[in-house]
Amino acid sequence: MSTAPTAAEGTVYLLHFLAPIGNFANRRAMARHYIGWSTDVPARIATHTLGNGRTPAIVRAVQQRGIGFVVAATWPGTRALERRLKNRKNAPRLCPQCKGGT
């Protein structure tokens, strides 16, 4: 009996940058969030904080500019959930920081 491989369960996380990054002359070319996925979120956030290794370029740029970030939200899920949330291209609607939360 064969079984289909299951997607790895982990955590999808939303980073909220403490200031926007991008092209200030073009509002549509600005970013304030990053959505990622990991099976070990604390270790992944530590990598992001250092701004090296396999850190995404946008998070590395945030760190290099001294902007910083907070983990605004997390959801249990797979990489498929991460992709669905990224494809929405509307992270502010998912972000408690942007909705006035803490």
Long-range contacts (C-beta under 8 A, 24 or more apart in sequence): 7-78, 7-79, 7-80, 8-39, 8-78, 8-79, 9-39, 9-76, 9-77, 9-78, 10-37, 10-38, 10-39, 10-41, 10-76, 10-77, 10-78, 10-79, 11-37, 11-38, 11-39, 11-41, 11-74, 11-75, 11-76, 11-77, 12-36, 12-37, 12-74, 12-75, 12-76, 12-77, 12-81, 12-82, 12-85, 13-37, 13-38, 13-41, 13-44, 13-45, 13-71, 13-73, 13-74, 13-75, 14-71, 14-72, 14-73, 14-74, 14-85, 14-91, 14-94, 14-95, 15-48, 15-59, 15-69, 15-70, 15-71, 15-72, 16-69, 16-70, 16-71, 16-72, 16-95, 16-97, 16-98, 17-62, 17-67, 17-68, 17-69, 18-67, 18-68, 18-69, 18-70, 19-67, 21-58, 21-61, 21-62, 21-65, 21-67, 31-58, 32-91, 32-92, 32-98, 33-72, 33-91, 33-92, 33-95, 34-58, 34-59, 34-69, 34-91, 35-82, 35-85, 35-86, 35-91, 36-82, 37-77, 37-78, 37-79, 37-81, 37-82, 41-71, 41-74, 45-71, 70-97, 72-96, 72-97
